[in-house]
Amino acid sequence: MNSFIDVQKLLKSFGVFVYLGDRDSDILLMEEEVKELYKNNLISTDEFQKALLILRTEKKS
């Protein structure tokens, strides 16, 4: 996982589609969804960390 699109694909694989029309809101909601997936042991620690790093980097852009 190397890009924002990869995070979207990860979420999509669990049936999670995020589009609120506002990029910052999308990123915040995606962060919450990734945290929920991790909390429910659906993704690995490595996937969780990479996804959050990518999302937080996108937030700064």
Secondary structure, 3 states (H helix, E strand, C coil): CCCHHHHHHHHHHCCCCCCCCCHHHHHHHHHHHHHHHHHCCCCCHHHHHHHHHHHHHHHHC
